[in-house]
Amino acid sequence: MSALAAVVAAVEPSLAANAKLDIGPDRFDSEGADADRLFVLEAVYEGYLLHYATSRAFEGMDLDLRLLAGDALYALGLSRLAERGDLDAVAELSDLISLTARAQAEGRTEHAELLWEASAVALAGGGGEGARGSWRIPHEHGGS
């Protein structure tokens, strides 16, 4: 079962009623994260997509329900990390959620994608500074 399929299987029944029959592929399947972190990355990314783009796994929701569903998926992922005591990953994903929201608000969608990649590498144990470190780089060269 793909990590995204596991996410869909783990959501509340009220949200599961809006699951697509043919869900999209995992985004982070080749990032090398352990199974829990992979589940969390996919859950939080799907929450992000419900807020800002096209969902890979859900359909048939109005804007308000999409926002609530996105929040529910953020919470699903973060709670799984908190339950296992993975506070470093919770901090990384909290930074990622807030910084991608800022990037979207500033119309910097391409930078949001870089933040996702930086967090995925950091969570897979590949090093790097994660989302917060990636955010600083464009601002050091005259960005806001």
N, C-alpha and C positions, 0 to 999 in steps of 0.2 A: 504494500500500500504506500502510495506517495505521501510525503509529509502534508501536502495540501489536502489530500483526501482524509488524512487523520484529523486535520483541523476541522474540516466539515463534519466529520463524525463526532467531534467533541463539543460542538456548539449546542446551545439550548434548542429545544424543539421549535420554539417560535421562530428562530432564525433558520433552522434546518429546513423549514417549510419553503424557504426561498432559495434553496440550493439548486444549482444547475444540474441537469442530468449528466452533462459532459463537462467536467471541470477542467480548467486549464492546467498546464504543467507547473511543476515546482520551479521556482526561480532560483533557489539556492541549492539545488541537489548536488552540485559539484564543488561546493565551497569547503567541504571537509569538516563541518561542524559535527559534534556528537548528535545523537538522535533527538534529545530534548531541545538543544539549541536550534537544530534544524526545524523542528516543529514550531518553536517560538518565532524564529525568523519568518517562516511562512505565515503564521497567524498574524503577526504584527504587520507584515507587508500587505496581507489581504485587508487588514483594517485600514491601512494607508490608502490602498486602492479604492476602498469604499468611500473614503473621504474625498479623494482628489482625482480619481481616474475611473477606469472600467474594471469592475470586479472580474476575477477569473472564475469564481466559485458561486456567486450569488446573483440573483436577478429579481426583477419585479418589485422593487422597493422605491418609494418616493424619497426625496432628498432627506427628510427628517429621519426616516427609518434607516437610510444608508448611514447617516452620521451616528445614530445609536448603535447600529450593527458594527460599524468600524470601531467605536469605543469598546464594545463588547469583545471584539477580537484582540484589541490592544490588551485589555484586562485578562483575557484567557492566556495570552502568551506570558505576560509579566507575572501573573500569579503562579504559573508553572515554574518559572525560575525562582521566585520567592520561596515556594514550597521546598525546593531542594537547596535553598540557601545560597544560590548563585548570585550574590549581590553585585559582583562586578558586571555581570551580564545585564542585570536589572538597570544599573546605572548607565551602561552603554546604550541600551534600548530607550531609556528615558531621554537621554541626550538626543538620540536619533529622532524620536517622535517629535520633540520640541523643535529641533533644528530643521527637520523637513517641513514642518508646519510653517516655520519662518520663511524658508526658501519658497514655498508655495505662495505665501502672502506677498512676497517681494517679486513674484513672477520669475523665479529662478529655478524652473523645473529641472533643467539640466544639472544644476548643482545638487538638487535633492537626490538625483540618481547617483552622483558621486558619493554622497553621504551614505546611501544604502550599501554601496560597494565597500566603503571604508569600514562600516560596522560589520558587514559579513566577514571580512578578512579578520578583523579583530576578534570576533566571536568564534571563528574557526581555529584560533590559536596561531594565526599567521602573522601576528605582530601588528605594527602600525599604531597610529594614535586614535583610531576609531573616528566616529562622527565629529566629536568636538575638535580634534586635531585637523580634520579635513575642512571644517568650517573656517578655521583661522587662516588658512593658506590664501584664499582669494582676497581676504580683507587686508592682508599685509601689503598688497600691491595696488592700493588705491580703491578697493571695493568698500562697500558700506558695512 
